[in-house]
Amino acid sequence: MTLDWAHAGPSALAAFLASLVEFVEALTIVLAVGAVRGWRGALGGTALALLVLLALVLSLGPALTQIPQAAVQLGVGTLLLLFGLRWLRKAILRAAGVIALHDEADAYAREVRTLRGLGTMGRGWDRVAVATAFKIVMLEGIEVVFIVVAVGAAGAGMLWPAGLGALAALLVVIALGLLLHRPVAMVPENTLKFAVGVLLSAFGTFWAGEGMGLSWPGADLSLIALTVGFLLVGLGATRLCRAQAS
């Protein structure tokens, strides 16, 4: 099957940006686990979680193809819209200074203190290290799985580009972790979350509309208008919240 990247590209981009944010947050905790409890348990827990997440994607994606496309688009689109609006709301409040920005360096320091208070390591596999790494990768990865499956289920052949976008984000984060050996604090996380919130809200609105039988003006080109609309609303809301907070 030949993919039309004019349509698959935005799906891959949305999955890449969303996955990048989630994997950066997971990397922070995995690095703390490796530094305090040892890399064997940290990498073992991470690998186990990634295998479980891969199995979820491979099982959920094809299963959704058995459901009528209109029902999938309506259900997935609605959930994706709610998910995107949640990210966008938090990004707006952080950009406006209403709530604090997420600090990966501070999260790393707090996790190190917690792990050091859990006692010494035993022989063999460190269960604390394995469990902590597994839990954080699964926690952040479940959101990645939802986005990949949701984006991929909304159109024929879209699961592959969405999956490739998430895989590319994972490889980028692994490379940064190997190079830096410390939290990836230079990634503009709130800006990425703002962008992801805009994209997911636009995709969700578009697919929910299609699921309800709405014929969008300009067909797929209306995605651009929806994206610009959510972007302008987000920027306007940020300015309004900043003015009220000052």
C-alpha positions, 0 to 999 in steps of 0.5 A: 500500500502506498501512503499519501504523505500529504495526509500521513505527514501531519499524523506522523508529526502529531505522534512524534511531538506527543511521544517526544514529550512523554518519552523525555519525562520517562527518560528523566526517571529512568536516568535517576534509577540508573544513577542510584540503583544501577543500569541493569534494573533500569534498562530491564524495566524499561525494555519490559515496558516497551515490549508491553506497549508494543504489544498494545499497539499491535493488538489495539490498532488492527482491532479497531479496523473491525469497527465501522469507520464512522463509529471509530472516527466519532469515538476516537475523535471525541477522545482525541479532542478532549485529550488535546484540550487537556494538554492545551489548557495546561500549556496555556496556564503554564505559559501564562505563569498561572501554574509552574513550568515542569522542571526535568532537573528538579524531577530528577533530583526529587526521584534521586532522593526518593530512590536513595531512601529505599535502602540498599540493593540486593544481589541479582536484579534490583526489584526497586529499579525494575519496578520504578523504570517499568512503572514510569515508562508504562505510565508515560507510554500509555498516553503514547499508545493512545495517541498512536492508536487514535491517530492511526485508527482515524484513516486507512493506513494511518497507523504506520505513519503514527507508529513511525512518528512515535518510534522516531521520538523514542530513538531521539530521546534514547540518543539524547540520553546516551549522549547527555546522561542527564535530564533533557532540560533543554527541550522546550517541553511546554511549547511542545505540549502547546503544539501537541494540544493544538494538533490533537484538538484539530485532529479530534474535531475533524474526525469527530465531525467526519464521524457525525457525517459532517462534510468539511469545506475543502475536505482535508484542507480544513485541518489547516484551518482548524489547526490555525483556529485552535492556535489563535484561540490558545495564544489569545487565551494565554494573553488573557490569562497572563493579563489576569494573573499580573 
